[in-house]
């Protein structure tokens, strides 16, 4: 018996729009292993082999072009022409391949990220979302119907380990979360801000039908022609450890000549955010200082705040900044680390920006203090000195009235110093930053 | 096959090699040339004593030079003599010890000429490089069909220099192996024609690395064994292995032993020799040879930095590069190399500081190196739009592939994927086919469509249709992410 098969009512047609995602970590410099060209004895080109005189003429030749990361040759020319001839042909243009750093292993050309890599707390997670209108291949069963895709919408949200879901702003540019306000690691306040795209907001849309979506969380496109793409980029500051889920919803209106319908689909991408720096601190008292003239007449207490930063990630980290921030009024701090060498006391603001190299002599081998470079597993010890202002200094403390001592607050026998702000870089300048919890001490000696 | 790791250095140094666990102070290797010469002469006596002949040791009577049969080379014959015998200082007496199997490292006749340094040495026998079993098959299994079936594939009789000039590296590797083993009809090289044999061997190894078959090259290089053995020293006292082969062998052996420190040490050894040759050339007032050795020395210095980078000792690489002299005639290459290293490490400020404008000048620089660096630094700072502007300006004055590719990458990062894709495709149309370009382009293909395979296959056809150049023509499936 022939069973007739009735098509099910629910047509599971594949979507005409697909979503592709690529994490936009920093591009990487491409390595190369330059080879010297072989010295071919003449006998190789003649059929009769024979022993040769011992010495072949030797010259130091440029490396084989094929062993370099990119071609030093100019645009396509006849077989055998090389860049030298290209240079003589076009006078104004510069010589190609001239900027290669051979025989050095790193070349100035870059690769897109080959894989997702690892995600670490403190970094900015940049990702591009591409909604593509896949034109059905011509001649596929002869049943392909011309479809018009309109009103494409992309929305994305990030679910953090704490369970919060944030709608993400979809912009046009990858960039770091330079808002700088990152919240504390363990501090689950609601300030998991929607991190907008970079302040470069001057991106002009190149596609005239594309709506500007700099500050919106829904990217829309009126018409998506076949084989074109709606591309958006999101930047999200990673502040929590654990499993994050990025959910992307794409909806579109699919119109054929006879009918139309709205379709949507959702994709979820899950990744784990790992800690990169472990900070351990310890505060202890130091001998107090004599009172300041015209101050409150009391001896000024001092403390030393020691910290150990451990690189617990799998990449090497270059520490750029380690400073105290949000230091309470009434206290001032001094940076005793690489950035603070030779510089005076600060007032709750950074003493120098961590470079400190401009005034130093430019002898390359013995330059200014280098920033610490931590391999995976390495630690760096830091030290800050905190002292009471003792009032009366009147040097720019806009919050205190002039001449009036600002007292150091004590809460339940504990003095809060402030927080530590750390900033670092990894390969190709990838930025990371974090703030610690409020640091303080219970070593409060009665005056 | 691990003789190289612990063989005694024939120049008489007491250094142990791979057994070193702690760091050998590299400064000890940088002896001034004066002392080099003294050591050289004092050890030249000893050289005659222990000639290591690969393939011949363990057997007192050497087979005749011409038409030598393949000597039996069971692995047992290769097992090194007990370690302690190799670390002893070479005996300075001229009377050879009695024939002893497997002790030819430190004593033994080796060949009939060991009795006195005045006796003529027989030409070294390179039959060990002519054996077919050391060369692997190179079937085009991973080559996309448009290349395999193309009319541009070279014929089997194309001479090797033409193959190299046409970028047919796989064919050149096959041809080199055939020329060495005497397959394919042509006679094998004369066993004593070391220039030809070693040149072919280098072509073979170099082409293997160029077709991403470096693993095979690391195995085939073992046939050379210890490149510093006295076997490879010619009448003038110099090593007769071509310099380019010695450089490549350092890298391949470091990979095969998974020990990059070995590469650093070997480069320092070569540098010591280069300094020696430089001094000799100076004594002869041979300026062109002086220039040659000076350039080779500089080249070695930069390669050492490269090895340090591979070992992830980035700080060490920075220090090392800083210590090298600027010798690139103001081309800014060393500056750029240092800046790239800083970028790789992550210190963008230091990278910017490497190429500083002249004092007092403001505004955009005319210096291309500086502009390229600033664009890269902007990318490292996450400022992709600014970087893109700079790449666009640069592309107006230069056709350089690097500028085009970097510009295409930036376009992706500022949300202009389709423009980036078109740009990279344009570069391919103009004949550029670097691995990086193809990788970036295929990545963009994967982003812009569900059916990226179709686009990738079209790309293979496009690349196969290009004219072969010395940069290379045939690609593998991995190049297209297939």
Interface residues (C-beta under 8 A of the other chain):
Chain A: X18 X20 X22 X24 X26 X27 X29 X30 X31 X33 X35 X36 X37 X38 X39 X40 X41 X43 X44 X45 X47 X49 X50 X51 X52 X54 X56 X58 X59 X60 X64 X65 X66 X67 X69 X70 X71 X72 X73 X74 X75 X76 X77 X78 X79 X80 X82 X92 X93 X94 X96 X97 X98 X99 X100 X101 X103 X104 X105 X106 X107 X108 X109 X110 X111 X112 X114 X124 X128 X130 X132 X134 X137 X171 X172 X173 X174 X175 X176 X178 X198 X200 X202 X203 X206 X227 X228 X229 X231 X232 X233 X316 X317 X318 X355 X357 X364 X365 X371 X373 X375 X424 X425 X426 X427 X428 X429 X430 X431
Chain B: X159 X160 X161 X164 X165 X166 X167 X169 X179 X186 X187 X189 X190 X192 X193 X195 X196 X199 X200 X202 X203 X206 X209 X210 X234 X235 X236 X240 X242 X243 X244 X247 X248 X251 X291 X292 X295 X296 X299 X302 X303 X305 X306 X309 X310 X312 X314 X315 X319 X322 X323 X331 X333 X336 X337 X340 X341 X343 X344 X345 X346 X347 X348 X349 X353 X368 X369 X372 X373 X376 X377 X379 X380 X381 X382 X383 X384 X385 X386 X397 X398 X399 X400 X401 X402 X405 X406 X409 X412 X413 X414 X415 X416 X417 X418 X419 X430 X431 X432 X433 X434 X435 X436 X437 X439 X440 X443 X444 X446 X447 X448 X449 X450 X451 X454 X466 X467 X468 X469 X470 X471 X472
